[in-house]
Amino acid sequence: MMAILGFLSLILALGCAAGGLVALLAGRRLRHDPARAAWGRVAAAGLFAGVTLAVVMMEAALIGFDFSIRYVAATRNSNGVARWRARFCYGHGSWLP
């Protein structure tokens, strides 16, 4: 379930990024239309929400030993303190830069 929710949140973020870019370009072409700028802000909020939800789902999978996710199965061992398990998302060789 976490993998599906994380994937869908990344699809949401991608759609918001594309929609925000279209709103930005259309607003600029139409002489700074305020309605387009409002859509750009909504798209930026959706992008933030989608990426944040994906990171939270990955953290939950790392802490909860969800080995159905390939990254968790490849980088985790089942012994360790929860605060150290949560740091695997940000450490050397992590999926985040």
C-alpha positions as CSV (number, residue, x, y, z in Angstrom):
1,M,0.0,0.0,0.0
2,M,2.8,2.4,0.8
3,A,4.5,1.7,-2.5
4,I,1.3,2.5,-4.4
5,L,0.6,5.7,-2.4
6,G,4.2,6.8,-2.9
7,F,4.0,6.2,-6.6
8,L,0.7,8.0,-7.0
9,S,2.1,11.0,-5.0
10,L,5.0,11.2,-7.4
11,I,2.6,11.1,-10.4
12,L,0.7,13.9,-8.7
13,A,3.9,15.9,-8.3
14,L,4.9,15.3,-11.9
15,G,1.4,16.5,-13.1
16,C,1.6,19.6,-10.9
17,A,5.0,20.4,-12.2
18,A,3.9,20.1,-15.8
19,G,0.7,22.1,-15.0
20,G,2.6,24.8,-13.3
21,L,5.0,25.1,-16.2
22,V,2.1,25.4,-18.6
23,A,0.4,28.0,-16.4
24,L,3.6,30.0,-16.1
25,L,4.2,30.0,-19.8
26,A,0.6,30.8,-20.6
27,G,0.5,33.6,-18.0
28,R,3.6,35.2,-19.3
29,R,2.3,35.0,-22.9
30,L,-1.0,36.6,-21.9
31,R,0.7,39.6,-20.2
32,H,0.9,38.4,-16.6
33,D,-2.7,37.1,-16.2
34,P,-3.5,36.9,-12.5
35,A,-5.7,33.8,-13.0
36,R,-2.7,31.9,-14.5
37,A,-0.5,33.0,-11.6
38,A,-3.1,31.6,-9.2
39,W,-3.0,28.3,-11.0
40,G,0.8,28.4,-10.8
41,R,0.6,28.7,-7.0
42,V,-1.8,25.8,-6.7
43,A,0.5,23.7,-8.9
44,A,3.5,24.6,-6.7
45,A,1.5,23.6,-3.6
46,G,0.5,20.3,-5.2
47,L,4.1,19.6,-6.2
48,F,5.3,20.2,-2.6
49,A,2.5,18.0,-1.2
50,G,3.2,15.2,-3.7
51,V,7.0,15.1,-3.1
52,T,6.5,15.4,0.7
53,L,4.1,12.5,0.7
54,A,6.5,10.4,-1.3
55,V,9.3,11.0,1.1
56,V,7.1,10.3,4.1
57,M,6.0,7.0,2.5
58,M,9.7,6.0,1.8
59,E,10.6,6.8,5.5
60,A,7.6,4.7,6.7
61,A,8.8,1.8,4.5
62,L,12.3,2.1,5.8
63,I,11.2,2.2,9.4
64,G,8.5,-0.4,9.0
65,F,10.7,-2.9,7.1
66,D,8.5,-3.0,4.0
67,F,10.7,-5.3,2.0
68,S,8.2,-5.2,-1.0
69,I,9.9,-2.0,-2.0
70,R,13.1,-2.8,-3.8
71,Y,15.2,0.0,-2.3
72,V,14.3,-1.0,1.2
73,A,15.1,-4.7,0.5
74,A,18.5,-3.8,-1.0
75,T,19.7,-1.4,1.7
76,R,18.2,-2.6,5.0
77,N,19.0,-5.1,7.6
78,S,16.4,-5.9,10.2
79,N,18.4,-4.9,13.3
80,G,18.9,-1.3,14.3
81,V,17.4,1.6,16.1
82,A,14.5,3.4,14.4
83,R,16.2,6.7,14.3
84,W,19.1,5.1,12.4
85,R,16.7,3.4,10.0
86,A,15.0,6.7,9.2
87,R,18.4,8.1,8.2
88,F,18.9,5.6,5.4
89,C,16.8,7.9,3.3
90,Y,19.4,10.6,3.5
91,G,22.7,8.7,3.9
92,H,25.5,7.7,1.5
93,G,24.0,6.0,-1.6
94,S,20.5,7.0,-0.7
95,W,17.8,7.7,-3.3
96,L,17.8,11.4,-2.4
97,P,20.7,13.5,-3.6
